[in-house]
Amino acid sequence: MKTRLGIAALASILLASCATPGVVPADADLLIRGGTVYPGGAEPFTGDVAIKGDRIVAVGPQLHIAAARTIDASGMIVAPGFIDPHTHMEGWITADDASRRLVEPFLMQGVTTAFVGNDGGGRIDIGNLLASAKAKPVGINYGSFTGFGTIRAKVIGMDRRAPTDTELAQEKALVKQAMCEGALGLSTGLFYAPQSFSKTDEVIALSRVAGELGGKYDSHLRDEANYNIGLAAAVDEAIAIARDGHIPVHISHIKALGVDVHGMAPAIIAKIEQARAEGLSITASQYPWNASGTSLVSSLVPLWAQDGGRTAMLARFDDPAQQTRLRADITENMRRRGGPGSLLIVQGKWRGQRLDAVAKAMNTNAVSAAIAAIRQSDAATISFNMAESDIEAFMRQPWVMTDSDASTAHPRVYGSFARKYAVYVKQRKVLTTREFIDRSSATVADWFGLADRGHLRAGAFADVVVFDPQTFASRATYEAPEQTAAGVRDVVVNGALAVADGKLTGTAAGRALPHTPPAGSCR
């Protein structure tokens, strides 16, 4: 693991640490000594990281510094705390249970910062969400997007129609309100009702507001398969939003979902590369699993049948005149996903069973079984629908970050960062260790504008992970998803030890990370 450090690199590190040979900081609270340090955005070296208060005060080889506590990191990798740009963990960070607010699944993978409010589900009252960290301390740092779905539902409801001029003005005002309260930007989940009922011009209008206030646009594409406009056209739409909305665009959990679009990754990559070459700021993120996670409704029920919300949808289930069309569309969506055997139900009465097994137990066909299950609840579902060749092609791109899309009953909550290292770095060698670390820390922090995070350098916030390169791996599986990762030994959040010797300390040192709009823009 040790890398010999050249003279130029040594000089650079010493300068970055505000140190010269023989001149060192007077003291430190914590010294992480002798590990292989990946600074974030730079080559690794064997050395030390010194921390005082919530900041890093020095980084370099063989620091001569006294510290109140020293961690021997020999044989370990020392890296910036990982940053997850796409999660569904708001319930964890706002829970009444203090132990849940530590967000153990993330800390035990070295994740020290996460974003919430993705897929268009973010709050409008961002100020209250960010303020809650003071009353209810959290284990990790967090920021939040405001959500198009939340805003559209508040103004228009679940109707499949365009907004009136008055309604569009109301939507824009809500985007501005959320941005001025600290939202990172606007998130959308254009595949999901009621967002799926929008047209591109409505999304551009709202995105332009977020962009003018310094925000980012984060999107679950309108189609990751061929449910409606198709994957390629959905990427074109995201590019159009970047161009016409004058806003940086991030495509969340990029993928080619379903048997009809397997093998499309190279064409999608080429589209994005062309847009980037034209000067548009477009990035993406990805979780390292071949199964997605959503609900039975989103997986199988056609959009026309979701118009008006759940009550209207269930009424269509009972309407004999609509049964032929409804069942035909559900059958086709099931085929897209790879058949009933590719759908694993992970909530409710049929938890842990594939849809084909549920149908057999009900003594009926898969479509009838799906409708019966949906009547009981909109159960969460894991869908095995991606090809490894596409996963690896997207992963190789320097503009593709790591995310988890952490959601109910999927192993990606507990194991995404650990799995990416163990499977795609160590086993398959799709990425180097540095590429994995940079795209899980520095690349995320730099693009999203997280000041003084994502790097190990003097002056940066002390978010640090120390992990064993031999044992860092996911233990979570589809059958047993709630297993914490192995191999993380120590985690520091804002200078405080959150994990020590592989165990949670109980310290909740995380902070809310509000975005600050340009001066004078929120008057």
Buried (B, 14 or more C-beta within 10 A) or exposed (E): EEEEBEEEBBEBBBEBBBBEEEEBBEEBBBBBBBBBBBBBBBBBBBBBBBBBBBBBBBBBBEBEBEBEEBBEBEEBBBBBBBBBBBBBBBEBBBBEEEEBBBBBBBBBBBBBBBBBBBBBBBBBEBBEBBBBBEEBBBBBBBBBBBBBBBBBBEBBEBBBEEBEEEBBEBBBEBBBBBBBBBBBBBBBBBBBBBBBBBEBEBBBBBBBBBBBBBBBBBBBBBBBBBBBBBBBEBBBBBBBBBBBBBBBBBBBBBBBBBBBBBEBBEEBBEBBEEBBEEEBBBBBBBBBBBBBBBBBBBBBBBBBBBBBBEEEBBEBBEEEEBEEEBBEBBBBBBBBBBBBBBBBBBBEEBEEBBBBBBBBEBEBBBBBBBBBBBEEEBBBBBBBBBBEEBBBBBBEBEBBBBBBBBBBBBBBBBBBBBBBBBBBBBEEEBBEBBBBBBBBBBBBBBBBBBEBBBBBBBEBBBBBBBBBBEBBBBBBEBEEBBBBBBBBBBBBBBBBBBBBEBEBBEBBBBBBBBBEBEEEEEE
